[in-house]
Amino acid sequence: MLGTILLIVLILLLIGAFPAWPHSRSWGYGPTGGVGVIVVVVIVLLIAGVI
């Protein structure tokens, strides 16, 4: 249950970090990539049964 909530929150962060606004276009894909790595790690931990 906790893992599912964590995964949903991280996916929302991933969507929110996407550089869609004019002021954030100069950031590149750094924020999205960082949150994406965290999402992948959480998915692997959920599949492995650690979380």
N, CA, C and O atoms as a Tripos MOL2 file, in Angstrom:
@<TRIPOS>MOLECULE
protein
  204   203    51     0     0
PROTEIN
NO_CHARGES

@<TRIPOS>ATOM
      1 N           0.8190   -1.1900    0.0000 N.3       1 MET1
      2 CA          0.0000    0.0000    0.0000 C.3       1 MET1
      3 C           0.8670    1.2590    0.0000 C.2       1 MET1
      4 O           0.6300    2.1840   -0.7770 O.2       1 MET1
      5 N           1.8600    1.2840    0.8680 N.am      2 LEU2
      6 CA          2.7500    2.4360    0.9410 C.3       2 LEU2
      7 C           3.5370    2.6020   -0.3590 C.2       2 LEU2
      8 O           3.7690    3.7220   -0.8140 O.2       2 LEU2
      9 N           3.9410    1.4920   -0.9450 N.am      3 GLY3
     10 CA          4.6830    1.5520   -2.2020 C.3       3 GLY3
     11 C           3.8550    2.1270   -3.3290 C.2       3 GLY3
     12 O           4.3730    2.8740   -4.1600 O.2       3 GLY3
     13 N           2.5750    1.7910   -3.3710 N.am      4 THR4
     14 CA          1.6990    2.3190   -4.4180 C.3       4 THR4
     15 C           1.5160    3.8190   -4.2640 C.2       4 THR4
     16 O           1.5490    4.5530   -5.2530 O.2       4 THR4
     17 N           1.3270    4.2780   -3.0500 N.am      5 ILE5
     18 CA          1.1810    5.7180   -2.8050 C.3       5 ILE5
     19 C           2.4710    6.4380   -3.1700 C.2       5 ILE5
     20 O           2.4350    7.5050   -3.7840 O.2       5 ILE5
     21 N           3.5980    5.8690   -2.8000 N.am      6 LEU6
     22 CA          4.8980    6.4640   -3.1300 C.3       6 LEU6
     23 C           5.0890    6.5370   -4.6350 C.2       6 LEU6
     24 O           5.5830    7.5410   -5.1490 O.2       6 LEU6
     25 N           4.7050    5.4910   -5.3430 N.am      7 LEU7
     26 CA          4.8380    5.4770   -6.7950 C.3       7 LEU7
     27 C           3.9620    6.5430   -7.4370 C.2       7 LEU7
     28 O           4.4020    7.2170   -8.3680 O.2       7 LEU7
     29 N           2.7340    6.7110   -6.9610 N.am      8 ILE8
     30 CA          1.8350    7.7230   -7.5070 C.3       8 ILE8
     31 C           2.3910    9.1200   -7.2700 C.2       8 ILE8
     32 O           2.3490    9.9650   -8.1640 O.2       8 ILE8
     33 N           2.9080    9.3690   -6.0820 N.am      9 VAL9
     34 CA          3.4860   10.6860   -5.7770 C.3       9 VAL9
     35 C           4.6950   10.9570   -6.6570 C.2       9 VAL9
     36 O           4.8610   12.0750   -7.1440 O.2       9 VAL9
     37 N           5.5390    9.9630   -6.8690 N.am     10 LEU10
     38 CA          6.7220   10.1640   -7.7060 C.3      10 LEU10
     39 C           6.3530   10.3840   -9.1690 C.2      10 LEU10
     40 O           7.0150   11.1600   -9.8580 O.2      10 LEU10
     41 N           5.3090    9.7150   -9.6530 N.am     11 ILE11
     42 CA          4.8780    9.9430  -11.0310 C.3      11 ILE11
     43 C           4.3300   11.3630  -11.1860 C.2      11 ILE11
     44 O           4.5660   12.0110  -12.2050 O.2      11 ILE11
     45 N           3.6060   11.8410  -10.1900 N.am     12 LEU12
     46 CA          3.1270   13.2220  -10.2320 C.3      12 LEU12
     47 C           4.2890   14.2110  -10.2100 C.2      12 LEU12
     48 O           4.2440   15.2370  -10.8880 O.2      12 LEU12
     49 N           5.3270   13.9070   -9.4340 N.am     13 LEU13
     50 CA          6.5240   14.7610   -9.4360 C.3      13 LEU13
     51 C           7.2070   14.7480  -10.7950 C.2      13 LEU13
     52 O           7.7060   15.7740  -11.2560 O.2      13 LEU13
     53 N           7.2280   13.5860  -11.4320 N.am     14 LEU14
     54 CA          7.8310   13.4730  -12.7580 C.3      14 LEU14
     55 C           7.0860   14.3310  -13.7660 C.2      14 LEU14
     56 O           7.7070   15.0030  -14.5890 O.2      14 LEU14
     57 N           5.7670   14.3140  -13.7090 N.am     15 ILE15
     58 CA          4.9730   15.1440  -14.6130 C.3      15 ILE15
     59 C           5.1890   16.6270  -14.2960 C.2      15 ILE15
     60 O           5.3000   17.4490  -15.2060 O.2      15 ILE15
     61 N           5.2480   16.9630  -13.0210 N.am     16 GLY16
     62 CA          5.4410   18.3520  -12.6220 C.3      16 GLY16
     63 C           6.8150   18.8930  -12.9460 C.2      16 GLY16
     64 O           6.9790   20.1050  -13.0920 O.2      16 GLY16
     65 N           7.8010   18.0330  -13.0610 N.am     17 ALA17
     66 CA          9.1630   18.4870  -13.3450 C.3      17 ALA17
     67 C           9.4270   18.6610  -14.8310 C.2      17 ALA17
     68 O          10.4960   19.1340  -15.2150 O.2      17 ALA17
     69 N           8.4810   18.2920  -15.6630 N.am     18 PHE18
     70 CA          8.6670   18.4260  -17.1080 C.3      18 PHE18
     71 C           8.7580   19.9070  -17.4820 C.2      18 PHE18
     72 O           7.8940   20.6930  -17.0930 O.2      18 PHE18
     73 N           9.7940   20.2950  -18.2310 N.am     19 PRO19
     74 CA         10.0150   21.7250  -18.5240 C.3      19 PRO19
     75 C           9.0520   22.2550  -19.5840 C.2      19 PRO19
     76 O           9.4280   22.3870  -20.7480 O.2      19 PRO19
     77 N           7.8310   22.5550  -19.1970 N.am     20 ALA20
     78 CA          6.8200   23.0090  -20.1440 C.3      20 ALA20
     79 C           6.5960   24.5160  -20.1030 C.2      20 ALA20
     80 O           6.0700   25.0810  -21.0620 O.2      20 ALA20
     81 N           6.9760   25.1680  -19.0340 N.am     21 TRP21
     82 CA          6.7300   26.5890  -18.9040 C.3      21 TRP21
     83 C           7.9030   27.3720  -19.4870 C.2      21 TRP21
     84 O           9.0290   26.8750  -19.4900 O.2      21 TRP21
     85 N           7.6620   28.5840  -19.9810 N.am     22 PRO22
     86 CA          8.7500   29.3650  -20.6000 C.3      22 PRO22
     87 C           9.9280   29.6310  -19.6610 C.2      22 PRO22
     88 O          11.0760   29.6360  -20.1040 O.2      22 PRO22
     89 N           9.6600   29.8510  -18.3790 N.am     23 HIS23
     90 CA         10.7570   30.1570  -17.4610 C.3      23 HIS23
     91 C          11.6030   28.9250  -17.1300 C.2      23 HIS23
     92 O          12.7300   29.0690  -16.6570 O.2      23 HIS23
     93 N          11.0830   27.7220  -17.3680 N.am     24 SER24
     94 CA         11.8300   26.5190  -17.0110 C.3      24 SER24
     95 C          12.4330   25.8140  -18.2150 C.2      24 SER24
     96 O          13.0620   24.7680  -18.0530 O.2      24 SER24
     97 N          12.2660   26.3440  -19.3990 N.am     25 ARG25
     98 CA         12.8220   25.6920  -20.5850 C.3      25 ARG25
     99 C          14.3510   25.6760  -20.5670 C.2      25 ARG25
    100 O          14.9640   24.7770  -21.1420 O.2      25 ARG25
    101 N          14.9610   26.6460  -19.9230 N.am     26 SER26
    102 CA         16.4210   26.6910  -19.8790 C.3      26 SER26
    103 C          17.0000   25.6640  -18.9070 C.2      26 SER26
    104 O          18.2100   25.4380  -18.9020 O.2      26 SER26
    105 N          16.1550   25.0390  -18.0840 N.am     27 TRP27
    106 CA         16.6410   24.0350  -17.1370 C.3      27 TRP27
    107 C          17.0450   22.7440  -17.8410 C.2      27 TRP27
    108 O          17.8440   21.9720  -17.3110 O.2      27 TRP27
    109 N          16.5030   22.5100  -19.0200 N.am     28 GLY28
    110 CA         16.7740   21.2640  -19.7190 C.3      28 GLY28
    111 C          15.9660   20.1330  -19.1090 C.2      28 GLY28
    112 O          14.9070   20.3560  -18.5220 O.2      28 GLY28
    113 N          16.4690   18.9340  -19.2540 N.am     29 TYR29
    114 CA         15.7510   17.7660  -18.7460 C.3      29 TYR29
    115 C          16.3430   17.2410  -17.4460 C.2      29 TYR29
    116 O          16.0800   16.0980  -17.0750 O.2      29 TYR29
    117 N          17.1200   18.0300  -16.7600 N.am     30 GLY30
    118 CA         17.7200   17.6130  -15.4970 C.3      30 GLY30
    119 C          16.7200   17.2340  -14.4230 C.2      30 GLY30
    120 O          16.8150   16.1400  -13.8660 O.2      30 GLY30
    121 N          15.7600   18.1010  -14.1090 N.am     31 PRO31
    122 CA         14.7870   17.7520  -13.0740 C.3      31 PRO31
    123 C          13.9560   16.5190  -13.4390 C.2      31 PRO31
    124 O          13.6810   15.6770  -12.5840 O.2      31 PRO31
    125 N          13.5590   16.4160  -14.7080 N.am     32 THR32
    126 CA         12.7610   15.2680  -15.1370 C.3      32 THR32
    127 C          13.5910   13.9910  -15.0610 C.2      32 THR32
    128 O          13.0910   12.9440  -14.6490 O.2      32 THR32
    129 N          14.8480   14.0790  -15.4550 N.am     33 GLY33
    130 CA         15.7110   12.8970  -15.4170 C.3      33 GLY33
    131 C          15.9720   12.4250  -14.0010 C.2      33 GLY33
    132 O          16.0000   11.2230  -13.7380 O.2      33 GLY33
    133 N          16.1620   13.3630  -13.0900 N.am     34 GLY34
    134 CA         16.4040   12.9940  -11.6890 C.3      34 GLY34
    135 C          15.2110   12.3060  -11.0620 C.2      34 GLY34
    136 O          15.3600   11.2860  -10.3900 O.2      34 GLY34
    137 N          14.0280   12.8590  -11.2770 N.am     35 VAL35
    138 CA         12.8250   12.2370  -10.7320 C.3      35 VAL35
    139 C          12.5520   10.9200  -11.4470 C.2      35 VAL35
    140 O          12.0650    9.9720  -10.8310 O.2      35 VAL35
    141 N          12.8600   10.8510  -12.7380 N.am     36 GLY36
    142 CA         12.6770    9.6110  -13.4890 C.3      36 GLY36
    143 C          13.5260    8.4730  -12.9460 C.2      36 GLY36
    144 O          13.0650    7.3330  -12.8740 O.2      36 GLY36
    145 N          14.7500    8.7710  -12.5680 N.am     37 VAL37
    146 CA         15.6160    7.7530  -11.9730 C.3      37 VAL37
    147 C          15.0360    7.2590  -10.6560 C.2      37 VAL37
    148 O          15.0650    6.0610  -10.3720 O.2      37 VAL37
    149 N          14.5140    8.1660   -9.8600 N.am     38 ILE38
    150 CA         13.9060    7.7740   -8.5850 C.3      38 ILE38
    151 C          12.6880    6.8870   -8.8270 C.2      38 ILE38
    152 O          12.4810    5.9060   -8.1120 O.2      38 ILE38
    153 N          11.8790    7.2290   -9.8330 N.am     39 VAL39
    154 CA         10.7060    6.4040  -10.1600 C.3      39 VAL39
    155 C          11.1250    5.0040  -10.5730 C.2      39 VAL39
    156 O          10.5090    4.0240  -10.1530 O.2      39 VAL39
    157 N          12.1610    4.8990  -11.3860 N.am     40 VAL40
    158 CA         12.6430    3.5780  -11.8220 C.3      40 VAL40
    159 C          13.1390    2.7690  -10.6300 C.2      40 VAL40
    160 O          12.8640    1.5720  -10.5420 O.2      40 VAL40
    161 N          13.8590    3.3940   -9.7210 N.am     41 VAL41
    162 CA         14.3560    2.6880   -8.5380 C.3      41 VAL41
    163 C          13.1960    2.1900   -7.6850 C.2      41 VAL41
    164 O          13.2240    1.0580   -7.2010 O.2      41 VAL41
    165 N          12.1800    3.0210   -7.4990 N.am     42 VAL42
    166 CA         11.0230    2.6080   -6.7010 C.3      42 VAL42
    167 C          10.2800    1.4610   -7.3780 C.2      42 VAL42
    168 O           9.8310    0.5350   -6.7010 O.2      42 VAL42
    169 N          10.1440    1.5080   -8.6930 N.am     43 ILE43
    170 CA          9.4870    0.4080   -9.4030 C.3      43 ILE43
    171 C          10.2550   -0.8940   -9.2360 C.2      43 ILE43
    172 O           9.6570   -1.9450   -9.0060 O.2      43 ILE43
    173 N          11.5710   -0.8290   -9.3480 N.am     44 VAL44
    174 CA         12.3910   -2.0320   -9.1620 C.3      44 VAL44
    175 C          12.2400   -2.5700   -7.7410 C.2      44 VAL44
    176 O          12.1430   -3.7820   -7.5460 O.2      44 VAL44
    177 N          12.2180   -1.6820   -6.7490 N.am     45 LEU45
    178 CA         12.0490   -2.1170   -5.3660 C.3      45 LEU45
    179 C          10.6690   -2.7260   -5.1290 C.2      45 LEU45
    180 O          10.5230   -3.6800   -4.3650 O.2      45 LEU45
    181 N           9.6510   -2.1590   -5.7990 N.am     46 LEU46
    182 CA          8.3080   -2.7370   -5.6720 C.3      46 LEU46
    183 C           8.2520   -4.1320   -6.2950 C.2      46 LEU46
    184 O           7.6520   -5.0410   -5.7220 O.2      46 LEU46
    185 N           8.8690   -4.3060   -7.4530 N.am     47 ILE47
    186 CA          8.8810   -5.6070   -8.0980 C.3      47 ILE47
    187 C           9.6680   -6.6240   -7.2760 C.2      47 ILE47
    188 O           9.2920   -7.7940   -7.1980 O.2      47 ILE47
    189 N          10.7510   -6.1770   -6.6720 N.am     48 ALA48
    190 CA         11.5810   -7.0700   -5.8600 C.3      48 ALA48
    191 C          10.9300   -7.4060   -4.5210 C.2      48 ALA48
    192 O          11.3440   -8.3490   -3.8470 O.2      48 ALA48
    193 N           9.9170   -6.6380   -4.1370 N.am     49 GLY49
    194 CA          9.2250   -6.9060   -2.8960 C.3      49 GLY49
    195 C           9.8710   -6.2950   -1.6680 C.2      49 GLY49
    196 O           9.5470   -6.6800   -0.5450 O.2      49 GLY49
    197 N          10.7720   -5.3540   -1.8600 N.am     50 VAL50
    198 CA         11.4480   -4.7200   -0.7390 C.3      50 VAL50
    199 C          10.5310   -3.6970   -0.0690 C.2      50 VAL50
    200 O          10.5410   -3.5480    1.1520 O.2      50 VAL50
    201 N           9.7500   -3.0050   -0.8710 N.am     51 ILE51
    202 CA          8.8270   -1.9890   -0.3280 C.3      51 ILE51
    203 C           7.4620   -2.6120   -0.1870 C.2      51 ILE51
    204 O           6.5230   -1.9480    0.2510 O.2      51 ILE51
@<TRIPOS>BOND
     1     1     2 1
     2     2     3 1
     3     3     4 2
     4     3     5 am
     5     5     6 1
     6     6     7 1
     7     7     8 2
     8     7     9 am
     9     9    10 1
    10    10    11 1
    11    11    12 2
    12    11    13 am
    13    13    14 1
    14    14    15 1
    15    15    16 2
    16    15    17 am
    17    17    18 1
    18    18    19 1
    19    19    20 2
    20    19    21 am
    21    21    22 1
    22    22    23 1
    23    23    24 2
    24    23    25 am
    25    25    26 1
    26    26    27 1
    27    27    28 2
    28    27    29 am
    29    29    30 1
    30    30    31 1
    31    31    32 2
    32    31    33 am
    33    33    34 1
    34    34    35 1
    35    35    36 2
    36    35    37 am
    37    37    38 1
    38    38    39 1
    39    39    40 2
    40    39    41 am
    41    41    42 1
    42    42    43 1
    43    43    44 2
    44    43    45 am
    45    45    46 1
    46    46    47 1
    47    47    48 2
    48    47    49 am
    49    49    50 1
    50    50    51 1
    51    51    52 2
    52    51    53 am
    53    53    54 1
    54    54    55 1
    55    55    56 2
    56    55    57 am
    57    57    58 1
    58    58    59 1
    59    59    60 2
    60    59    61 am
    61    61    62 1
    62    62    63 1
    63    63    64 2
    64    63    65 am
    65    65    66 1
    66    66    67 1
    67    67    68 2
    68    67    69 am
    69    69    70 1
    70    70    71 1
    71    71    72 2
    72    71    73 am
    73    73    74 1
    74    74    75 1
    75    75    76 2
    76    75    77 am
    77    77    78 1
    78    78    79 1
    79    79    80 2
    80    79    81 am
    81    81    82 1
    82    82    83 1
    83    83    84 2
    84    83    85 am
    85    85    86 1
    86    86    87 1
    87    87    88 2
    88    87    89 am
    89    89    90 1
    90    90    91 1
    91    91    92 2
    92    91    93 am
    93    93    94 1
    94    94    95 1
    95    95    96 2
    96    95    97 am
    97    97    98 1
    98    98    99 1
    99    99   100 2
   100    99   101 am
   101   101   102 1
   102   102   103 1
   103   103   104 2
   104   103   105 am
   105   105   106 1
   106   106   107 1
   107   107   108 2
   108   107   109 am
   109   109   110 1
   110   110   111 1
   111   111   112 2
   112   111   113 am
   113   113   114 1
   114   114   115 1
   115   115   116 2
   116   115   117 am
   117   117   118 1
   118   118   119 1
   119   119   120 2
   120   119   121 am
   121   121   122 1
   122   122   123 1
   123   123   124 2
   124   123   125 am
   125   125   126 1
   126   126   127 1
   127   127   128 2
   128   127   129 am
   129   129   130 1
   130   130   131 1
   131   131   132 2
   132   131   133 am
   133   133   134 1
   134   134   135 1
   135   135   136 2
   136   135   137 am
   137   137   138 1
   138   138   139 1
   139   139   140 2
   140   139   141 am
   141   141   142 1
   142   142   143 1
   143   143   144 2
   144   143   145 am
   145   145   146 1
   146   146   147 1
   147   147   148 2
   148   147   149 am
   149   149   150 1
   150   150   151 1
   151   151   152 2
   152   151   153 am
   153   153   154 1
   154   154   155 1
   155   155   156 2
   156   155   157 am
   157   157   158 1
   158   158   159 1
   159   159   160 2
   160   159   161 am
   161   161   162 1
   162   162   163 1
   163   163   164 2
   164   163   165 am
   165   165   166 1
   166   166   167 1
   167   167   168 2
   168   167   169 am
   169   169   170 1
   170   170   171 1
   171   171   172 2
   172   171   173 am
   173   173   174 1
   174   174   175 1
   175   175   176 2
   176   175   177 am
   177   177   178 1
   178   178   179 1
   179   179   180 2
   180   179   181 am
   181   181   182 1
   182   182   183 1
   183   183   184 2
   184   183   185 am
   185   185   186 1
   186   186   187 1
   187   187   188 2
   188   187   189 am
   189   189   190 1
   190   190   191 1
   191   191   192 2
   192   191   193 am
   193   193   194 1
   194   194   195 1
   195   195   196 2
   196   195   197 am
   197   197   198 1
   198   198   199 1
   199   199   200 2
   200   199   201 am
   201   201   202 1
   202   202   203 1
   203   203   204 2
@<TRIPOS>SUBSTRUCTURE
     1 MET1         2 RESIDUE 1 A MET
     2 LEU2         6 RESIDUE 1 A LEU
     3 GLY3        10 RESIDUE 1 A GLY
     4 THR4        14 RESIDUE 1 A THR
     5 ILE5        18 RESIDUE 1 A ILE
     6 LEU6        22 RESIDUE 1 A LEU
     7 LEU7        26 RESIDUE 1 A LEU
     8 ILE8        30 RESIDUE 1 A ILE
     9 VAL9        34 RESIDUE 1 A VAL
    10 LEU10       38 RESIDUE 1 A LEU
    11 ILE11       42 RESIDUE 1 A ILE
    12 LEU12       46 RESIDUE 1 A LEU
    13 LEU13       50 RESIDUE 1 A LEU
    14 LEU14       54 RESIDUE 1 A LEU
    15 ILE15       58 RESIDUE 1 A ILE
    16 GLY16       62 RESIDUE 1 A GLY
    17 ALA17       66 RESIDUE 1 A ALA
    18 PHE18       70 RESIDUE 1 A PHE
    19 PRO19       74 RESIDUE 1 A PRO
    20 ALA20       78 RESIDUE 1 A ALA
    21 TRP21       82 RESIDUE 1 A TRP
    22 PRO22       86 RESIDUE 1 A PRO
    23 HIS23       90 RESIDUE 1 A HIS
    24 SER24       94 RESIDUE 1 A SER
    25 ARG25       98 RESIDUE 1 A ARG
    26 SER26      102 RESIDUE 1 A SER
    27 TRP27      106 RESIDUE 1 A TRP
    28 GLY28      110 RESIDUE 1 A GLY
    29 TYR29      114 RESIDUE 1 A TYR
    30 GLY30      118 RESIDUE 1 A GLY
    31 PRO31      122 RESIDUE 1 A PRO
    32 THR32      126 RESIDUE 1 A THR
    33 GLY33      130 RESIDUE 1 A GLY
    34 GLY34      134 RESIDUE 1 A GLY
    35 VAL35      138 RESIDUE 1 A VAL
    36 GLY36      142 RESIDUE 1 A GLY
    37 VAL37      146 RESIDUE 1 A VAL
    38 ILE38      150 RESIDUE 1 A ILE
    39 VAL39      154 RESIDUE 1 A VAL
    40 VAL40      158 RESIDUE 1 A VAL
    41 VAL41      162 RESIDUE 1 A VAL
    42 VAL42      166 RESIDUE 1 A VAL
    43 ILE43      170 RESIDUE 1 A ILE
    44 VAL44      174 RESIDUE 1 A VAL
    45 LEU45      178 RESIDUE 1 A LEU
    46 LEU46      182 RESIDUE 1 A LEU
    47 ILE47      186 RESIDUE 1 A ILE
    48 ALA48      190 RESIDUE 1 A ALA
    49 GLY49      194 RESIDUE 1 A GLY
    50 VAL50      198 RESIDUE 1 A VAL
    51 ILE51      202 RESIDUE 1 A ILE
